[in-house]
């Protein structure tokens, strides 16, 4: 947003310092994708670029990194419970998850800057989320040897979830229709670029940087308790069995979907009437969207682009 934008905004209310805005006239126009250092991006993730790249990480920081719609909110919620449940129910009931786990690179002038929220986090460790491909991650995270949790999700469900998210999120480019969106997805014409480049880039980094824990959405769906155990092992946490059970229960999809501090219903740039932010949380929903022809074509394309035999995703469980 800038001075030439045709609408005025007024403050509706404030939750713990995050301003939520309501348009007096029409909504802002949807952004357009452009090439940014070889990756498709939109202005809301590049306008604060120099400040993001110079972000000062701390050794205790924990980063949740994903391609969009791969379980970012789910894992953020789990980590927040593991670390800060003891801060009490008032925090959980009054502070939105996007403030407890800031989205580092977002910079929407009529909403907020994720970097500012990250800088101001009062908790230790700071939990910070990002969708940046590996080559865009601020160097201080590597210099400080920060722990990073990457969550990957199979390409077909990622495409379907991203499509519905783009339909309801007014600061995403217009997805037009499913057929067009799927073609764009295959070609990497997505905000944050190619799914293939993203999941492979982070997988390759894991081979040389030991502080990456690479999770799979399908594994987390199949056995949440098992994956929480793996997370705790990676993070050096030893919660009681009772606490792990509370975390697993609290992080169930249906429970999170009802939590106004986690389901993004306080974000006015998302139209939940079009599609809820937390839609299904299933593995295999792609079967309800892909035609037979689309599925065959996608599988052929997938074989060409997924050349690393050690990284395997499941399209159903």
C-alpha positions, 0 to 999 in steps of 0.5 A, spaced: 500 500 500 502 507 498 499 514 497 496 512 490 492 507 493 484 508 492 482 507 499 482 509 506 483 505 512 481 506 519 483 502 525 478 497 528 481 495 534 488 493 537 490 486 539 496 486 543 499 492 539 497 489 532 492 493 528 487 490 525 484 495 519 477 495 516 476 498 509 471 504 509 471 503 501 473 497 497 478 492 498 485 493 496 487 490 489 490 484 489 497 484 488 501 481 482 507 476 481 513 478 479 520 475 478 525 477 484 532 474 484 529 468 480 523 467 485 516 469 484 514 474 489 509 479 491 510 486 494 508 484 501 514 480 502 519 484 498 518 491 500 521 490 507 527 486 504 533 490 506 531 490 514 529 482 513 536 480 510 539 484 516 535 481 521 539 480 528 537 472 530 539 470 537 542 463 538 536 461 542 531 463 536 527 457 533 525 458 526 519 454 523 520 454 515 515 451 510 512 452 503 505 455 504 500 451 506 504 445 509 502 445 516 506 452 518 500 454 523 500 447 526 507 446 528 507 453 530 501 452 535 505 445 537 511 449 539 508 455 542 504 450 547 511 446 548 514 452 550 509 457 553 503 453 556 505 455 563 504 462 561 497 461 562 490 461 559 490 468 558 495 469 553 492 463 549 486 467 549 488 474 548 494 474 543 493 471 536 498 466 534 501 470 528 503 475 534 506 469 538 509 466 532 511 472 527 511 471 520 518 474 519 518 477 511 510 479 511 510 487 510 503 490 509 503 497 511 495 497 512 496 491 517 503 490 520 511 488 519 513 481 521 520 483 523 517 488 527 513 483 531 519 478 531 524 484 534 519 485 540 517 478 542 518 478 549 519 470 550 525 466 549 526 462 545 523 466 540 519 462 535 519 465 528 516 463 522 518 463 514 516 461 507 522 463 504 526 459 500 533 457 502 537 462 499 533 468 501 534 466 509 537 471 513 544 470 514 544 471 521 540 465 522 546 460 520 551 465 523 547 464 530 546 456 529 539 457 530 535 451 530 530 450 524 524 446 523 522 445 516 515 442 514 514 439 507 507 437 505 506 432 498 505 437 492 498 435 490 495 437 497 500 443 497 497 445 491 489 444 493 490 448 499 494 453 496 489 454 491 483 455 496 488 459 501 489 464 495 481 464 493 480 467 500 486 471 502 486 478 499 493 479 499 494 473 494 494 474 487 487 472 484 488 464 483 483 465 477 480 457 477 483 451 479 486 449 472 489 455 471 492 455 478 495 448 477 498 450 471 502 455 475 503 451 481 507 446 476 511 452 473 513 455 479 509 461 478 507 461 485 508 466 491 515 464 494 516 460 487 517 453 486 514 447 490 520 443 488 525 448 489 523 449 496 522 442 498 529 440 495 533 446 497 531 445 504 532 438 504 539 439 501 541 444 506 539 439 511 545 435 509 550 440 511 547 444 517 545 439 522 540 444 526 535 442 521 529 438 523 525 436 517 518 434 518 513 431 513 505 433 514 503 426 512 507 423 518 504 429 523 497 427 521 499 419 521 501 419 528 502 426 532 504 424 538 510 420 535 512 426 531 512 431 537 516 426 541 521 427 535 520 434 535 522 434 543 528 430 542 531 435 537 529 441 541 532 438 547 525 438 551 523 433 556 515 434 557 511 430 562 507 425 558 501 429 561 503 435 558 505 431 551 498 429 551 495 436 552 499 439 547 497 433 542 490 434 544 490 442 543 493 441 536 488 437 533 485 440 527 478 441 530 480 444 536 485 449 533 479 451 527 475 453 533 480 457 536 480 464 534 487 466 536 489 460 531 484 460 526 486 467 523 479 469 524 481 476 526 485 477 520 481 482 516 484 481 509 482 474 509 475 472 507 473 466 511 466 466 507 470 464 501 474 458 504 476 458 511 483 459 513 483 452 516 479 448 511 480 440 512 487 439 514 487 432 511 492 428 507 489 426 500 484 431 499 487 432 492 483 426 490 477 431 490 480 436 485 484 433 480 481 430 474 484 424 471 488 427 466 490 433 471 493 427 475 496 423 470 500 430 467 502 432 474 505 425 475 509 425 469 511 432 471 513 430 478 518 425 475 522 430 471 522 435 477 523 430 483 530 427 482 532 426 489 531 419 491 532 420 498 526 425 499 519 422 499 512 424 500 506 420 501 500 422 497 495 418 502 496 415 508 
